[in-house]
């Protein structure tokens, strides 16, 4: 299982918005699908380890903003 990085999270948001606006390319839709798989695995991993969903991404964003 893989943890989602903050960069992947940001890219997921960009691609989701493009998809909703119906301007995403076929390649971007494939990338979105792949990132959604990572998202689901990350949420599952965090729940199994007792952390709230996306705990490590929140922690990573906090570390970047303070240092």
C-alpha positions as CSV (number, residue, x, y, z in Angstrom):
1,X,0.0,0.0,0.0
2,X,1.2,3.5,-0.8
3,X,0.7,6.8,1.1
4,X,-0.3,9.8,-0.9
5,X,2.1,12.7,-0.9
6,X,1.0,16.3,-0.7
7,X,2.0,16.8,-4.3
8,X,-0.2,13.9,-5.4
9,X,-3.0,15.4,-3.3
10,X,-2.6,18.7,-5.0
11,X,-2.5,17.1,-8.4
12,X,-5.6,15.0,-7.6
13,X,-7.5,18.2,-6.8
14,X,-6.4,19.9,-10.0
15,X,-7.4,16.9,-12.1
16,X,-10.7,16.5,-10.3
17,X,-11.6,20.1,-11.1
18,X,-10.6,19.6,-14.7
19,X,-12.8,16.5,-14.9
20,X,-15.8,18.3,-13.4
21,X,-15.4,21.1,-15.9
22,X,-15.1,18.5,-18.7
23,X,-11.8,19.8,-19.9
24,X,-9.5,16.9,-18.8
25,X,-7.7,15.0,-21.5
26,X,-7.8,11.2,-21.8
27,X,-4.3,11.0,-20.2
28,X,-5.4,13.3,-17.3
29,X,-8.5,11.1,-16.7
30,X,-6.2,8.0,-16.5
31,X,-3.9,9.9,-14.1
32,X,-6.9,10.9,-12.0
33,X,-8.0,7.3,-11.8
34,X,-4.6,6.2,-10.7
35,X,-4.5,9.0,-8.0
36,X,-7.9,8.0,-6.8
37,X,-6.6,4.5,-6.2
38,X,-3.7,5.9,-4.2
39,X,-6.2,8.1,-2.3
40,X,-8.3,5.1,-1.4
41,X,-5.3,3.1,-0.3
42,X,-4.1,6.0,1.8
43,X,-7.4,6.4,3.6
44,X,-7.6,2.7,4.2
45,X,-4.0,2.5,5.5
46,X,-4.6,5.5,7.9
47,X,-7.8,4.0,9.2
48,X,-6.1,0.6,9.9
49,X,-3.3,2.3,11.7
50,X,-5.6,4.3,13.9
51,X,-5.0,7.7,12.3
52,X,-7.7,9.9,10.8
53,X,-7.9,9.8,7.0
54,X,-5.0,11.7,5.3
55,X,-3.2,12.3,8.6
56,X,0.2,12.2,7.1
57,X,-0.7,14.8,4.4
58,X,-2.0,17.2,7.0
59,X,1.2,16.7,9.0
60,X,3.4,17.2,5.9
61,X,1.5,20.5,5.0
62,X,2.0,21.7,8.6
63,X,5.7,20.9,8.4
64,X,6.1,22.8,5.1
65,X,4.3,25.9,6.4
66,X,6.5,26.1,9.6
67,X,9.8,25.2,8.2
